[in-house]
Amino acid sequence: MRAPPVMCIVLTCELLWVPLDATLPTACALEMVHAASLIHEDLLCMDAVSLCWGCPTDHAHAVFRDDMAELTGDALLPRASASHIFSRTLSEVVPEERLLLVVEEIAQVVGSTGMAAG
């Protein structure tokens, strides 16, 4: 596991006493956002690195070409925020109004004033 989902689980489950089944969809969505950011960051137009420690990289753009890597990163963002959180979180456990706030927060962090801004 990576830091964003682990922090999500620790904060919500351990500190706020939110059930794990209510937390996991958002934790998974955060990992999807993180993966999308790494894919975009590794694109040649962003990083221009084709070797890592003297070896060819296994970055998505090196394996599947820039266009497929970019589309993969782009596809992960909406899948993570709205689709995954809403389809996987039980509405009996977390009210939809709360889920909207979570999705709005992720959208702001990913959008033009957040991750897209650098």
N, C-alpha and C positions, 0 to 999 in steps of 0.2 A: 504494500500500500504506500501511497505517497502522502506528503504532508497535508494538502488541503482536505482530503476526505478524513484523514485521521483526526485533524483538528476539529472538523465538523462533528464527528462522532464523540470525541472527548467533551467538547463544549456542550453539546446538546444532551447527551446521555448522562454524563457524569456530573455536570454542573447544574443543568436545568431539569434533570430527571425525565427527559423525553424518551419514550420507548425506542429501542433500536430499530424496530420495523418502520417507525415513522421517520427515522433519521437516515437510513441507508439510501433511499432514492436521491436525497439531496447530496449526500456524500458521493454517490456515484456520478451525479451530474457535475459536481465540482471537479472530479477526476477527468470527465469528458472535456470540460472547459480547459483544464490544465493540459491535457493531451493536444487539444486543438491549438493552444498557444505555443506548445513546443513544435508542432508540425509547421506552423506559420513562421516561427522564429528561425527554423532550420532551412527555410527556402533560400535558394541561392541569391535571390534579390534582397534578402534581409541579412544573411550571414556570410554568404559567398565562401563557405567551407566545404570542400569536397574530400578532404583528408582529416582524419582525427588521429592524433598520435602516430602519423605516418601511414596509416591504413585507410583504405576507402571507407567512407562512412556508410552506415546502414540506415541513414535518415530516409524518411519516406520519399523525399524528392529524388534521392540517389537510386532508390530501388524502383519506384513507380513513375518517375518523371514529375516535373514541377506542377503540371496542370492537375494531375491526379492527387498530388499531395495537397495542393491548395483547395481543391474541391472536398477532400476528406476533412480538412480542418474546418472549412465552411459548413459542412454538413453536421459536424459534431456540435456546434454551438446551439442551433435551435433544438436539436434533438435533446441536448442536455437540459437546457433550461425549462422550456415549456413541456415538451412531450414526455420526457422521462419523469420529471417530478410529478406532473399531474396524473400520468397513467399508472405510476407505481406507488404513490402515497395513498393510504387508506383515508378517505374523507371522514370516517368515523373517529379516526385518531387525530388528524390534523384538519381543522376547518379550511375550506377553500379560500377564505379571505386571508388566512395566514400563508397559504401556498402562493397566492398572488403577490404578497409582500416579498417572499423569498425569490420568486422569479423576477420581480422588478429589481431587486437588489443585484442579482446576477447579471441582468441586462445592463444595469448601470456600470458595473465593474468591467464588463466585456466591451461596452460600447465606446462611443467617441470621446467620452471623458475618462475612460478607464484604460483597459488593455490596448484598445485600438489607438489610443493617444501615445502609447509607448510607456 
